[in-house]
Amino acid sequence: MAAIFSTSTILPTLIPLPNLSSSSRSIPNSPSTSTKSIANCTSTNAESLSTSASNFVHNNIFPAAISAATAAAIAAIIFASPLPATADDGFTVYYGTAASAANYGGYGGNSSKKDAAEYIYEVPQGWKERLVSKVEKGTNGTDSEFYNPKRRTEREYLTFLGGFRQLAPSDAVLNNLALSDVGLQDLIASGEVRSTERNDEKGQLYYEYEVEGAAEHSLIAVTCANNKLYAHFVNAPAAEWQRDQDTLRRLHASFRTVNS
């Protein structure tokens, strides 16, 4: 069972970038404060902000090098472009929809994957997403998967199955997950299994398993919501586990369902 761009291109190609060391001292040290101030601007002062931003770019960053119109365009990009949604400390948040195979790829246009998300988990920046095929989604329920490009066997993924209103006993759930995953079967048979239970702030029950084998380590979290069973896996070979277990445990702990 197994699934962020450059503004330099808008500048005239023959204009060298100036040394920003002197002007950078006049820029506030707290970008969050500046961002918050811009975000709180109302429609009555939006034009003033745009003019100020353009003047700042023209007079301070690129004096006499570009036209006022070009400065205004650059200012619009610098000050109006939204920041990517990221978690702290080098992690991003993945929003999973757990859509059926029939609806695979159906979140274009004005649809928001974040608004439609049924679960979330964190992914280390730099990890790559493996695109899950429609056939794979329909046969084994894999909805999403990410892997470490430096060590491809170090990965996290989520599977789901429909028609589950509540969790069965913990042992039965793990055994049922292993029925369609030969690798998990072998790991359970030859390794040590530890299991715990936890409830989130809404009282939703999660089963958590840690399976430690001689060659591989696996962390699994399982819960029921939206009439579905969700299983989140974090797997790594033993050597990578010893080196990266703090990160891998964070990924495991970050999984939860939303909008349920």
ABEGO torsion letter per residue (X at the ends): XXXXXBAAAABBAABBBBBAAAAAAABBABAAAAAAAAAABBAAAAAAAAAAAAAAAAAAABBGABBAAAAAAAAAAAAABBBBBBBBGGBBBBBBAGBBAAABGAABEABBAAAABABBBBBBBGBBBBBBBAAAAAAAGBABBBBBAABAABBBBBBBBBGBABBBBAAAAAAAAAAABAAAAAAAAABBBBBBBBBBAAGBBBBBBBBBBAABBBBBBBBBBGGBBBBBBBBBBAAAAAAAAAAAAAAAAABBBBGX
